[in-house]
Amino acid sequence: MIKIYNSDFSGKFFETDTITRGCWVNLVDPTESEIQLISEKLGIESDYIRDPLDEEEKSRIEREDGTLLIIIDIPIFSTDEETSTFDTIPLGMIVVEDNYFVTVCLKENPIINDFASKRVKGFFTFKKTRFILQLLYRIAVYYLRYLKQIDRKTDQIERRLHKSMKNQELFSLLSMEKSLVYFTTSLRSNEAVMEKLLKSRWLKMYPEDEDIMEDAIIENKQAIEMAHIYSNILSGMMNAFASVISNNLNIVMKFLTSITIVLSIPTMVASFFGMNVRLPFGFDTANPYAFPLIILISLGGSFFATLLLAKRRMF
């Protein structure tokens, strides 16, 4: 999918069908024919457009023949019928000789949609440096937003675990932990790209642009720290609940073992007196007190075993 946007000096922002100088070309999961079309029209190497479409592509910055390529990892939130997960995918930003700005992404995402719907203040398509820095800042903000959502979801799962102790909650915690690992790895890669972009001076920055860049770096560092803290908390929580579940299993096994011991005494007594032998204490089968006596012996043995096991806290 190809969408072209443009804005003028008065701040008017609009979607257009023609590629002109100063426009923004947004590609979302483009087809091979769309890749070739943009490559030929703007003079971009097709690999510059294909690279951000690879989910495993790492964050990096590259410049060749007046074309600047920046690949950065952005956070995404996806839901299905059973689970909701957080992940990261690459976003490519291409500046073509200060004339055109191209973004390439495999999926639609709220970060690009914020710019396309003009929800970002001070945004102009022809201000390429400002656009890149605003994107970097917006990405860091979304990382922080999703990290807070992960923290809230973790608290919800923890409350459910206190009641149910089911495997589904543990799987949900594992999914959150995996998301935090993805976030931490991507945030560190993004940090390296930002620092290289700041040191390389490939983009001409004005004082306001430098402020946005510093804000983006600060937000990114804060997101790294939050991801690290939440990851440690989640890891400790997983270990704690694993120990709790194991301890609960031991308690259940101990209780069932005690019940088995108590119930085995009447079974053993009944088995002894059920044999084809003479009854002790001068009783015989015709004696009306023979059966009640056997029942009393069984109950007495079970009661004594129950007291003994209870004293040892086996119940």
Buried (B, 14 or more C-beta within 10 A) or exposed (E): EBBBBBBEEEEEBEEEEEBEEBBBBBBBEBEEEBBEBBBEEBBBBEEBBBBBBEEEBBBBBEEEEEBBBBBBBBBBBEEEEEEBBBBBBBBBBBBBEBBBBBBBBBBBBBBBEBBBEBEBEEBBBBBBBBBBBBBBBBBBBBBBBBBEBBBEBBEEBBEBBEEEBEEEBBEBBEBBBEBBEBBBBBBBBBBBBBEBBBEEEBBEBEEEBEEBBBBBBEBBBBBBEBBBEBBEEBEEBBEEBEEEBEEEEEEEEBEEEBBEBBEEBBEEBEEEBEEEEEEEEEBEEEEEEBEEBBEEBBEEBBEEBBEEBEEEEBE
